[in-house]
Amino acid sequence: MKSTVTIQHLPPEAAEQLFHYLPDYVKAALREKAAELECPLEAVVEMALASFLDQEAFSFEDCLVAQRQEA
């Protein structure tokens, strides 16, 4: 049986909705990190969430939580 890998990332629209509810200092920190890494805001939010769940993860793709649920 062949398994299919689904790649999932946080959509920009979801990040924008979440961003709306964050305190100003968190918004500023996320914008600063996005500029520093030269990546979109949604990627920085995804990194923050993934690293909370798995300290070695940079995105939802390499998060061990996702790997454990697929098994």
Secondary structure, 3 states (H helix, E strand, C coil): CCCCCCCCCCCHHHHHHHHHHCCHHHHHHHHHHHHHHCCCHHHHHHHHHHHHHCCCCCCCCCCHHHHHHHC
